[in-house]
Amino acid sequence: MVMDAMLTEVNRQLPKEQRFGLVGWHFLKSQRLFSEYRRLYPDGPRIREVRTIQIILLASFAICVFVFVLSQP
């Protein structure tokens, strides 16, 4: 949801030929979106929100792995 909001905000500011498509996402395309967002919205909160969600997901995964390993006989 946060990435969708970021994409909408950036696409609204870019010329039609430079807008991001909705399909075919990969690491470099995400990095370009982040760069454009920072350029267009230097004080925008979206990148911080995405990073926070990523940290929460990584921590949750680490906890699940830790619990799984401890539950093994």
Secondary structure, 3 states (H helix, E strand, C coil): CHHHHHHHHHHHHCCHHHCCCCCCCCHHHHHHHHHHHHHHCCCCCHHHHHHHHHHHHHHHHHHHHHHHHHCCC
